[in-house]
Amino acid sequence: MSYAGPEFEPPPTRRPRRRLIAVVGGALVVGALAGWLMVQGAGRGPDGGGSKASGTATSAGTASPSPSAPSPSPSPSRSDDGKPAPAPTTAAPSGPLKGRVVVIDPGHNPENFRHTADINKKVDIGTGWKECDTTGTSTDDGYTEAEFTLDVAHRLRALLEKQGATVKLTQDADRPFGPCIDERARIGNEAKADAVVSIHADGSGAGNRGFHVILPGEVRAGAADTRAIVGPSRELGASIAGNFVRATGSAPSNYVGDGTGLVTREDLGGLNLSTVPKVFIECGNMRDSKDAALLTSGAWRQKAARGISDGIVSFLRG
């Protein structure tokens, strides 16, 4: 997602009362990682895990430098074989998620680059002020984060609706820019969502690989009060991380999160202002050629959507 914001700092030491939740969430991810390692041992090449790479994450919020201005906004998302991504469907009349509401937040509007003055306006995130939104990042070949997030969002919506969920997107390339990060949080809050997932791809340095899920830290400042959602958001994030490993075969980030795939941050308005369980997922690093090859593959994006969907379903079914 690349927000040119503060350099990533390791999450603070968890307070004792959060220890049980942290252990449970960690166990879910560790179990999934064990399965991933078994696959690697069977002869599959590494896919991003390993020792910590140099460099810092630019995730969740900053527009990392793109090689050039984004290309004109894409028409409906298309897979790499040229076929349109799954179209919206009517929520199933029944299913395990009947009566549940899920909000999907595709990071960065494809038209943001045409509205720099608007997206550069500052909004209050409780702990300070940040830009309304950014353009996001892109691969070296010009495939934009905004196009990626919208395509995965469409695939994820189709999977969740088959489970009976009511699904709402914060944007569907149906507005000139944004919404701003405070409005993105408000959309989930007003929908009384049972879960909200913000989809992104990172813009870190080459050699930095893998996915990570960003969890809200405990924030109480101004309009922000995350105390009630820190626990359930961690459960949601751990469930998504474990299922993402299984569905995609990708390893957790080798540059943030100490190999857990989980990172806690307190500087993101979309999390600080949420009153419902919410996480961000950085599905990979667009500026690394190996990760970029995955992110630009329609088949892999379907796996990514499946992993996120399975994580949400598992969380909501308890």
URFENRA-V239249 format. One line per field, one symbol per residue. ss: DSSP state (h for helix, s for strand, l for the rest). phi: phi as a letter, one per 20 degrees, with the letter a starting at -180 (. if undefined). burial: b if it has 9 or more other ideal C-beta (glycine too) atoms within 8 Angstrom, else e. Layout:
ss: ???
phi: ???
burial: ???
This chain:
ss: lllllllllllllllhhhhhhhhhhhhhhhhhhhhhhhhhhllllllllllllllllllllllllllllllllllllslllllsllllllllllllllllsssssslllllhhhlhhhhllsssllllsssllllllslllllshhhhhhhhhhhhhhhhhhlllsssslllllllllllhhhhhhhhhhllllssssssssllllllllsssssslllssllssllllhhhhhhhhhhhhhhhhhhhlllsllllhhhllsssslllhhhhlllllsssssssslllhhhhhhhllhhhhhhhhhhhhhhhhhhhll
phi: .ldfdfffdgfffffgfefffffffffffgffffffffffffpeffcoepffefocfdflqdefgefafgfggffggcffeneffgegcfgffbqfdgnedcdddffmfgegfecffffefecednerccggacfndaffenfeffffffffffffgfffffenfedcefbcldbfamfffffgffffffflffacceebcecefgnecndbdedfeecbbleebegfdgffffffffffffffgffdmfefgecbnlnenccdccddffegefdcgbbdcefrdfedfffgfffeefffffffffffgfffgfffem
burial: bbbbeeebeebeeeeeebbebbebbbebbebbbebbeebbeeeeeebbbeeebebebbbbbbbbebeeebeeebeebbbeeeeebeeebebbeebebbebbbbbbbbbbbbbeebbebbebebbbbbeebbbbbbbbbbeebbbbbbbbbbbbbbbbbbbbbbbbebbbbbebebebbbbbbbbbbbbbebebbbbbbbbbbbbbeebbbbbbbbbbbbeeeebbbeebbeebbbbbbbbbbbbbbbbbbbbbbbbbebbbbbbbbbbbbbbbbebbbbbbbbbbbbbebbbebbbbbebbbbbbbbbbbbbbbbbee
